[in-house]
């Protein structure tokens, strides 16, 4: 029996069988009768190893197309399926749990919540705990954050999707990470909206202090001394106003990459190593060997981008046990088609294990730019709105999930065959050897079109 690991934004989310995905496809088609869904891999019996790999590739292609389609990606059917599949994969039934939400200075917010509460619900609870005004909640999100990676300037952030359970994602998928509350926008212009409130001002203040401490943001000694004086005197607003003038303010490190030397105007080698950072409107490459050499690429001038997998090492699990998939043996390229000058498009390629993270950040930046273009600001968290879905479990049984269902959509999982303590031995009850392939959202060889590219004006050239 074959299970397919589904990754969202580069992180493991759940495992599903072919027939579960096929059932989802059929229900999405019923809910969208006038819309042609991407082609789903046809049913076949007694597949060979080569045919299984072909099916895996086709499923990956299908899920990529679904994930890149706004109508389907935001459909109640898909979100309900992903919410339910996460519970089933990790064998977690609804029960009360204690979790901690951290602020960026390490301050702990202890909460007692349901194991199946979604990120949007827990975000509300955490913000209410610290007395953040309700109307300002939309400026913040919950993230999985790894302090060790942060200090090494490696990708360390994973925004928790509104429909996933932070408890499950942190405990069973990324136990080394912490759940943190931090701002969820790129453009520093939104700081102004938050600096008029004491609590949101404190959150921004604590975040920039930490980012200066771990080296994400750098400052000259003179500026550091002024900031230190502001910090000593608790002059938070003045501290923020000065910090916002720093070059790296509100930028996120995305690790290192290899690119053609011509991109950085270096001639010593065919390729050069660069550090990648992302900001409100651009992606910046800084030469590792010549730190003064820097290239900044405006997101609005990227026509599209794509991820290519150069090598994938499959892992076979035996005895019904599995460990969470590792990405270390995969090599990726992220390429974007860039408008160098009028009527001159050129592909820029980065070879990096962090290609998915960069792609997710680029999409987030584009989404924010498009909202700004239409006069909108940060969006409020989306609360799980279930659609009518017949959820097909791996064992073949099914359960009707309706909008009125409790938050624990799979309450019958409390039977003896599956308990929360056995989440790392998901299929042990079946005593079968299983081969896990990978299905991912928003990755692969096909290009992601950049809607912000259409808004480019002559003044940007």
Buried (B, 14 or more C-beta within 10 A) or exposed (E): EEBBBBBBBBBBBBBBBBEBBBBBBEBBBEBBEEEEBBEBBEEEEEEEEEEBEBBBBBBBBBBBBBBBBEEBBEBBBBBBBBBBBBBBBBBBBBEEBEBBBBBBEEEEBEBEBBBBBBBBBBBBBBBEEBEBEEEBBBBBBBBBBBBEBBEBBBBBBBBBBBBBBBBBBBBBBBEEBBBBBBBBBBBBEBBEBBBEBEEBBBBBBBBBBBBBEBEBBEBEEEBEEBBEEBBEEEBBEBBBEBBBEBEBBBBBBBBBBBBBBEBBEBEEEEBBBBBBBBBBBBBBBBBBEEEEBBBEBBBBBBBBBBBBBEEEEEBEBEEBEBEEBEBEEBBBBBBBBBBEEEEEEEEBBBBBBBBBBBBBBBBBBBBBBBBBEEEEBBEEBBEBEBBBBEBBBBEEEEBEBEEEBEBBBBBEBBEEEBEBEEBEEBBBBEEEEBBBBBBBBBBBEEBBEBEBBEEBEEEEE
